[in-house]
Amino acid sequence: MCLYVRVKPRSSKSAVEGLHGDRISVSLHSPPEKGKANKELLRLISKALGVPTSSLEILSGVGSRHKTVLAKGITLHEAAERLGLGDTS
């Protein structure tokens, strides 16, 4: 399953904030330098979804605020529930 994410680096705290249009809005404390924000994004999503970071991969947007993250081993319904995004049906 793919997650479409909008990242806000250098925020005061790291959190999944909800939907922003058709993307999941995520604030990250880390700066977008040397992959720090990308690593923090994967750790945060991993923790929120309850899956290992090894089951997540950034497919596109490594250097952008708009990213596509592949999440293996979880359904859309499970992801929406765990991220607090409401009903996806």
KEVEXKE-264684 format. One record per atom (N, C-alpha, C): residue in one letter; atom name; x, y, z. Coordinates in Angstrom, 1 decimal. Layout:
BEGIN
[A,CA,[X,Y,Z]]
...
# end
This chain:
BEGIN
[M,N,[0.8,-1.2,0.0]]
[M,CA,[0.0,0.0,0.0]]
[M,C,[0.9,1.2,0.0]]
[C,N,[0.5,2.3,-0.7]]
[C,CA,[1.3,3.5,-0.8]]
[C,C,[0.6,4.6,0.1]]
[L,N,[1.4,5.3,0.8]]
[L,CA,[1.0,6.5,1.6]]
[L,C,[1.5,7.7,0.9]]
[Y,N,[0.7,8.7,0.6]]
[Y,CA,[1.1,9.9,0.0]]
[Y,C,[1.2,11.0,1.1]]
[V,N,[2.4,11.5,1.3]]
[V,CA,[2.7,12.3,2.5]]
[V,C,[3.2,13.7,2.1]]
[R,N,[2.8,14.6,2.9]]
[R,CA,[3.3,16.0,2.9]]
[R,C,[4.1,16.3,4.2]]
[V,N,[5.4,16.5,4.0]]
[V,CA,[6.3,16.6,5.2]]
[V,C,[6.5,18.1,5.5]]
[K,N,[6.5,18.4,6.8]]
[K,CA,[6.9,19.8,7.2]]
[K,C,[8.1,19.6,8.2]]
[P,N,[9.3,19.7,7.6]]
[P,CA,[10.5,19.6,8.5]]
[P,C,[10.7,20.8,9.4]]
[R,N,[11.6,20.7,10.3]]
[R,CA,[12.0,21.7,11.3]]
[R,C,[10.8,22.2,12.1]]
[S,N,[9.9,21.3,12.4]]
[S,CA,[8.7,21.7,13.2]]
[S,C,[9.1,21.6,14.7]]
[S,N,[8.3,22.1,15.6]]
[S,CA,[8.6,22.0,17.0]]
[S,C,[8.5,20.6,17.6]]
[K,N,[7.6,19.8,16.9]]
[K,CA,[7.5,18.4,17.3]]
[K,C,[7.2,17.5,16.1]]
[S,N,[7.4,16.2,16.3]]
[S,CA,[7.1,15.3,15.2]]
[S,C,[5.8,14.6,15.5]]
[A,N,[4.9,14.7,14.5]]
[A,CA,[3.6,14.1,14.6]]
[A,C,[2.9,13.9,13.3]]
[V,N,[2.0,12.9,13.2]]
[V,CA,[1.1,12.8,12.1]]
[V,C,[-0.1,13.7,12.4]]
[E,N,[-0.3,14.7,11.5]]
[E,CA,[-1.3,15.7,11.8]]
[E,C,[-2.7,15.4,11.2]]
[G,N,[-2.8,14.5,10.3]]
[G,CA,[-4.1,14.2,9.6]]
[G,C,[-3.9,14.4,8.1]]
[L,N,[-5.1,14.6,7.5]]
[L,CA,[-5.1,14.8,6.1]]
[L,C,[-5.0,16.2,5.7]]
[H,N,[-4.2,16.5,4.6]]
[H,CA,[-4.0,17.8,4.0]]
[H,C,[-4.3,17.6,2.5]]
[G,N,[-5.6,17.8,2.1]]
[G,CA,[-6.0,17.5,0.8]]
[G,C,[-6.0,16.0,0.6]]
[D,N,[-5.2,15.5,-0.3]]
[D,CA,[-5.2,14.0,-0.5]]
[D,C,[-3.9,13.4,0.1]]
[R,N,[-3.2,14.1,0.9]]
[R,CA,[-2.0,13.6,1.5]]
[R,C,[-2.0,13.6,3.0]]
[I,N,[-1.2,12.8,3.6]]
[I,CA,[-1.1,12.7,5.0]]
[I,C,[-0.1,13.8,5.4]]
[S,N,[-0.5,14.7,6.3]]
[S,CA,[0.4,15.8,6.7]]
[S,C,[1.2,15.3,8.0]]
[V,N,[2.5,15.4,7.8]]
[V,CA,[3.4,14.9,8.9]]
[V,C,[4.4,16.1,9.2]]
[S,N,[4.5,16.5,10.5]]
[S,CA,[5.5,17.4,10.9]]
[S,C,[6.7,16.7,11.5]]
[L,N,[7.9,17.1,11.2]]
[L,CA,[9.1,16.5,11.6]]
[L,C,[10.0,17.5,12.3]]
[H,N,[10.6,17.1,13.4]]
[H,CA,[11.5,18.0,14.1]]
[H,C,[12.8,18.1,13.4]]
[S,N,[13.2,17.1,12.7]]
[S,CA,[14.5,17.1,12.0]]
[S,C,[14.6,18.0,10.8]]
[P,N,[15.7,18.5,10.5]]
[P,CA,[15.9,19.4,9.3]]
[P,C,[16.0,18.5,8.1]]
[P,N,[15.8,19.0,6.9]]
[P,CA,[15.9,18.2,5.7]]
[P,C,[17.4,18.2,5.2]]
[E,N,[18.3,17.7,6.0]]
[E,CA,[19.7,17.7,5.7]]
[E,C,[20.2,16.3,5.8]]
[K,N,[21.0,15.8,4.9]]
[K,CA,[21.6,14.5,4.9]]
[K,C,[20.7,13.4,5.2]]
[G,N,[19.4,13.5,4.8]]
[G,CA,[18.5,12.4,5.0]]
[G,C,[17.9,12.3,6.4]]
[K,N,[18.2,13.2,7.2]]
[K,CA,[17.7,13.2,8.6]]
[K,C,[16.2,13.2,8.7]]
[A,N,[15.5,14.0,7.9]]
[A,CA,[14.1,14.1,7.9]]
[A,C,[13.4,12.8,7.3]]
[N,N,[14.0,12.3,6.3]]
[N,CA,[13.5,11.0,5.7]]
[N,C,[13.6,9.9,6.7]]
[K,N,[14.7,9.8,7.4]]
[K,CA,[14.8,8.7,8.4]]
[K,C,[13.8,8.9,9.5]]
[E,N,[13.6,10.1,10.0]]
[E,CA,[12.7,10.4,11.0]]
[E,C,[11.3,10.1,10.6]]
[L,N,[11.0,10.4,9.3]]
[L,CA,[9.6,10.1,8.8]]
[L,C,[9.4,8.6,8.8]]
[L,N,[10.3,7.8,8.4]]
[L,CA,[10.1,6.4,8.4]]
[L,C,[10.0,5.8,9.8]]
[R,N,[10.7,6.4,10.8]]
[R,CA,[10.6,5.9,12.2]]
[R,C,[9.2,6.3,12.7]]
[L,N,[8.8,7.5,12.4]]
[L,CA,[7.5,8.0,12.9]]
[L,C,[6.3,7.1,12.3]]
[I,N,[6.4,6.9,11.0]]
[I,CA,[5.3,6.1,10.4]]
[I,C,[5.4,4.7,10.9]]
[S,N,[6.6,4.2,11.0]]
[S,CA,[6.7,2.8,11.5]]
[S,C,[6.1,2.6,12.9]]
[K,N,[6.3,3.6,13.8]]
[K,CA,[5.8,3.5,15.1]]
[K,C,[4.3,3.7,15.1]]
[A,N,[3.8,4.6,14.3]]
[A,CA,[2.3,4.8,14.2]]
[A,C,[1.6,3.6,13.6]]
[L,N,[2.2,3.0,12.6]]
[L,CA,[1.5,1.9,12.0]]
[L,C,[1.7,0.5,12.7]]
[G,N,[2.8,0.5,13.6]]
[G,CA,[3.1,-0.7,14.3]]
[G,C,[3.7,-1.8,13.4]]
[V,N,[4.5,-1.3,12.4]]
[V,CA,[5.3,-2.2,11.5]]
[V,C,[6.7,-1.8,11.6]]
[P,N,[7.6,-2.7,11.3]]
[P,CA,[9.1,-2.4,11.3]]
[P,C,[9.4,-1.4,10.2]]
[T,N,[10.5,-0.6,10.5]]
[T,CA,[10.9,0.3,9.5]]
[T,C,[11.4,-0.3,8.2]]
[S,N,[11.8,-1.6,8.3]]
[S,CA,[12.3,-2.3,7.2]]
[S,C,[11.1,-2.6,6.2]]
[S,N,[9.9,-2.5,6.6]]
[S,CA,[8.7,-2.7,5.8]]
[S,C,[8.2,-1.4,5.1]]
[L,N,[9.0,-0.3,5.3]]
[L,CA,[8.7,1.0,4.7]]
[L,C,[9.8,1.4,3.7]]
[E,N,[9.4,2.1,2.7]]
[E,CA,[10.4,2.5,1.7]]
[E,C,[9.8,3.8,1.0]]
[I,N,[10.7,4.8,0.9]]
[I,CA,[10.3,6.0,0.2]]
[I,C,[10.5,5.7,-1.3]]
[L,N,[9.3,5.7,-2.0]]
[L,CA,[9.4,5.4,-3.5]]
[L,C,[9.7,6.6,-4.3]]
[S,N,[9.2,7.8,-3.9]]
[S,CA,[9.5,9.0,-4.6]]
[S,C,[9.4,10.2,-3.7]]
[G,N,[10.1,11.2,-4.0]]
[G,CA,[10.1,12.5,-3.3]]
[G,C,[11.2,12.5,-2.2]]
[V,N,[12.3,11.8,-2.4]]
[V,CA,[13.3,11.8,-1.3]]
[V,C,[13.8,13.2,-1.0]]
[G,N,[13.9,14.1,-2.0]]
[G,CA,[14.3,15.4,-1.8]]
[G,C,[13.2,16.5,-1.8]]
[S,N,[12.0,16.0,-1.6]]
[S,CA,[10.8,16.9,-1.7]]
[S,C,[9.9,16.8,-0.5]]
[R,N,[9.1,17.7,-0.3]]
[R,CA,[8.1,17.7,0.8]]
[R,C,[7.0,16.7,0.5]]
[H,N,[6.7,16.4,-0.8]]
[H,CA,[5.7,15.5,-1.2]]
[H,C,[6.4,14.1,-1.4]]
[K,N,[6.0,13.1,-0.7]]
[K,CA,[6.6,11.8,-0.8]]
[K,C,[5.6,10.7,-0.9]]
[T,N,[6.0,9.6,-1.6]]
[T,CA,[5.2,8.4,-1.7]]
[T,C,[6.0,7.4,-0.9]]
[V,N,[5.3,6.8,0.1]]
[V,CA,[5.9,5.8,1.0]]
[V,C,[5.2,4.5,0.8]]
[L,N,[6.0,3.5,0.5]]
[L,CA,[5.4,2.1,0.4]]
[L,C,[5.4,1.5,1.7]]
[A,N,[4.2,1.0,2.1]]
[A,CA,[4.1,0.3,3.4]]
[A,C,[3.7,-1.2,3.1]]
[K,N,[4.6,-2.1,3.5]]
[K,CA,[4.3,-3.5,3.2]]
[K,C,[3.7,-4.2,4.5]]
[G,N,[2.8,-5.1,4.3]]
[G,CA,[2.2,-5.9,5.4]]
[G,C,[1.1,-5.2,6.2]]
[I,N,[0.5,-4.2,5.6]]
[I,CA,[-0.6,-3.5,6.2]]
[I,C,[-1.7,-3.1,5.2]]
[T,N,[-2.9,-3.2,5.6]]
[T,CA,[-4.0,-2.8,4.6]]
[T,C,[-4.3,-1.3,4.7]]
[L,N,[-5.0,-0.8,3.8]]
[L,CA,[-5.4,0.6,3.8]]
[L,C,[-6.3,0.9,5.0]]
[H,N,[-7.2,0.0,5.3]]
[H,CA,[-8.1,0.2,6.5]]
[H,C,[-7.3,0.3,7.8]]
[E,N,[-6.4,-0.7,7.9]]
[E,CA,[-5.5,-0.7,9.1]]
[E,C,[-4.7,0.6,9.3]]
[A,N,[-4.1,1.0,8.2]]
[A,CA,[-3.3,2.2,8.2]]
[A,C,[-4.1,3.4,8.6]]
[A,N,[-5.3,3.6,7.9]]
[A,CA,[-6.1,4.7,8.2]]
[A,C,[-6.5,4.8,9.7]]
[E,N,[-6.9,3.6,10.2]]
[E,CA,[-7.3,3.5,11.6]]
[E,C,[-6.1,3.8,12.6]]
[R,N,[-4.9,3.3,12.3]]
[R,CA,[-3.8,3.5,13.2]]
[R,C,[-3.2,4.9,13.1]]
[L,N,[-3.4,5.6,11.9]]
[L,CA,[-3.0,7.0,11.8]]
[L,C,[-4.0,8.0,12.2]]
[G,N,[-5.2,7.5,12.6]]
[G,CA,[-6.3,8.4,13.0]]
[G,C,[-6.9,9.2,11.9]]
[L,N,[-7.0,8.6,10.7]]
[L,CA,[-7.5,9.3,9.5]]
[L,C,[-8.9,9.1,9.2]]
[G,N,[-9.6,8.3,10.0]]
[G,CA,[-11.0,8.1,9.8]]
[G,C,[-11.3,7.0,8.9]]
[D,N,[-12.6,7.0,8.4]]
[D,CA,[-13.1,5.9,7.6]]
[D,C,[-12.6,6.1,6.1]]
[T,N,[-12.1,5.1,5.5]]
[T,CA,[-11.6,5.1,4.1]]
[T,C,[-12.6,4.5,3.1]]
[S,N,[-13.8,4.0,3.6]]
[S,CA,[-14.7,3.4,2.6]]
[S,C,[-15.5,4.3,1.8]]
# end
